[in-house]
Amino acid sequence: MKSRVRLSKFSITLTTIITGIFIAACIATFDERPAFLCILGLLIVILLFSAIYAPIYVSANTHFIKVSSLLSGTIIQLSEIEHVELFQPTMGAVRILASGGYFGYWGTFRENDIGWYKASYGRASDCFILIMKNGDKYVFGCKNPQSMVDYIKNNL
């Protein structure tokens, strides 16, 4: 089973604005070499991290779940999962080391009710949580979260 990650309107807007500001800053500082290189370097680093961590799709088979990005992916073995259910992250989640909307939501977060978790999703309404046997928690999101949860439960 494979399902694409949909970005929220907020995430699309934030990504467009931030990228636009960086491009405008590069154009404005083109004649000032140190400032231009600094801004361009920062933009490249941000885009590289986004290409590594920003989710594109979630797939699952009888052995594992994979969240894929442009350059990387996270694989979780089904045998390590204790529980899976639909979940909606709150706006009160604290970003520990994470993106709060730039090309989606990805990284490490903390909420008062569930504690620390690693997340990779585009819309809060499209999420499900995996609770691992070792206590780790992962929040992933995709276009059809209920179907993905049902598929995972059937293969646990």
LINCORDA-V989071 format. One line per field, one symbol per residue. ss: DSSP state (h for helix, s for strand, l for the rest). phi: phi as a letter, one per 40 degrees, with the letter a starting at -180 (. if undefined). psi: psi as a letter, one per 30 degrees, with the letter a starting at -180 (. if undefined). A space follows every 50 residues. Layout:
BEGIN
ss: ???
phi: ???
psi: ???
END
This chain:
BEGIN
ss: lsssllllhhhhhhhhhhhhhhhhhhhhllllhhhhhhhhhhhhhhhhhh hhhlllsssslllsssssllllssssshhhsssssslllllllsssssss sllsssssssslllsssssssllhhhssssssllllssssslllhhhhhh hhhhhl
phi: .aaccccccdccccccccccccccccccbdcbdccdcccccccccccccc ccbccbabbabcbabbbbbcbaabbbccccccabacabccccccccaacc hcfgbahbbabccbgcacbaabbccbbabbbcccgcbbbbbacbcccccc ccdcbc
psi: kkklkkkleeeeeeeeeeeeeeeeeeefgefieeeeeeeeeeeeeeeeee fefkkelklkafelkkjkaefalkkkkeffkekklkkjklfgkkjeilkh fjhajkaklkleefbklkljlekffgllkkjlfgflkkjlkleieeeeee eeefg.
END
